[in-house]
Amino acid sequence: MTFLRIYLDANILIAALGDDATSDIALPLLEIIGNVAPTAAVVTFVTSELNLAETLVRAIWNGDKPQEQGFENALISSG
């Protein structure tokens, strides 16, 4: 089965990239995401603006600028 577009929910993003991410959760999720891309000529990972807001809440609340920047870098693309 070939996927051209894969939706990433906020829960997956927080588990893989958030401050509570552990190697037991984050590494397998990141590995799955990384292994999906080679299965199709063009794979686009998509999410929503709402997911950006959901992922940023804790980082902003904690004043964690590096984590906030990390989520923004991961989720905001040009175009």
C-alpha positions as CSV (number, residue, x, y, z in Angstrom):
1,M,0.0,0.0,0.0
2,T,1.4,3.4,-0.9
3,F,0.5,6.5,1.0
4,L,1.0,10.0,-0.5
5,R,-0.3,12.0,2.4
6,I,0.0,11.1,6.1
7,Y,-1.8,13.0,8.8
8,L,0.1,13.5,12.1
9,D,-2.1,14.1,15.1
10,A,-1.0,16.3,17.9
11,N,-0.8,13.4,20.3
12,I,1.8,11.7,18.0
13,L,3.8,14.8,17.7
14,I,3.8,15.5,21.4
15,A,4.8,11.9,22.2
16,A,7.6,12.0,19.6
17,L,8.9,15.6,20.2
18,G,7.5,16.8,23.5
19,D,9.2,17.3,26.8
20,D,7.6,14.1,28.2
21,A,8.9,12.1,25.2
22,T,11.0,9.1,26.4
23,S,13.2,7.0,24.2
24,D,10.6,4.1,24.6
25,I,8.0,6.2,22.9
26,A,9.8,8.9,20.8
27,L,12.3,6.7,19.0
28,P,9.8,4.1,17.7
29,L,7.5,6.9,16.5
30,L,10.3,8.8,14.8
31,E,11.5,5.5,13.2
32,I,8.0,4.8,11.9
33,I,7.7,8.3,10.5
34,G,11.2,8.0,8.9
35,N,10.5,4.6,7.4
36,V,7.2,5.7,5.8
37,A,8.8,8.3,3.5
38,P,10.8,5.8,1.3
39,T,7.7,3.8,0.5
40,A,6.3,6.3,-2.0
41,A,7.7,8.6,-4.6
42,V,6.3,11.6,-2.8
43,V,5.1,11.5,0.8
44,T,3.7,14.6,2.5
45,F,3.2,14.7,6.2
46,V,0.3,17.0,7.1
47,T,-1.2,18.4,10.2
48,S,-3.4,21.3,11.1
49,E,-3.0,24.8,12.6
50,L,-5.0,23.4,15.6
51,N,-2.3,20.8,16.1
52,L,0.3,23.5,16.2
53,A,-1.6,25.2,18.9
54,E,-2.0,22.0,20.8
55,T,1.6,21.1,20.7
56,L,2.8,24.6,21.7
57,V,0.6,25.0,24.8
58,R,2.9,23.2,27.3
59,A,6.1,24.8,25.9
60,I,4.7,28.3,26.1
61,W,3.2,27.6,29.6
62,N,6.6,26.4,30.8
63,G,8.5,29.2,29.1
64,D,10.5,26.6,27.2
65,K,11.6,28.6,24.2
66,P,13.8,25.8,22.7
67,Q,11.0,23.3,22.7
68,E,8.6,25.9,21.4
69,Q,11.0,26.6,18.5
70,G,11.4,22.9,17.9
71,F,7.7,22.4,17.4
72,E,7.5,25.4,15.2
73,N,10.4,24.2,13.1
74,A,8.8,20.7,12.8
75,L,5.3,21.9,12.0
76,I,5.6,25.2,10.0
77,S,6.7,24.9,6.4
78,S,6.8,27.5,3.7
79,G,4.2,27.4,1.0
